[in-house]
Amino acid sequence: GLRAFVKYVPRDVVRRMLSGEMESTCAMHRRTVSILFMDIEGFSALCEWIPSEQLIRLTTEYLQAMCEVIDSSRGTLDKFVGDCIMALWNTPEALAHHEEAAVGAA
């Protein structure tokens, strides 16, 4: 159902598609985007000495907080790779001043 779809597409994009505010197409558009790669400094070393339960809790809290920051700045979460986050601005919809939004999120 929709809950499964929201796991793969940002909630706001799903909401706008369902309400008709955003067209659902496979069309491609050339545009400049802002991309943010962010990870936790010293994460590998941290993994060696912190208990796994605590590591999972801290990592989850960090990733959730960063997703909220990305979402509130109208960014799109692309993926997690371990503790790394990749996020995009100015896609799938155009966003004026996307560079500022990405820097603000960082």
Secondary structure by P-SEA (a helix, b strand, c coil): caaaaaacccaaaaaaaaaccccccccccbbbbbbbbbbbcaaaaaaacccaaaaaaaaaaaaaaaaaaaaaaccccccccccbbbbbccccccccaaaaaaaaac
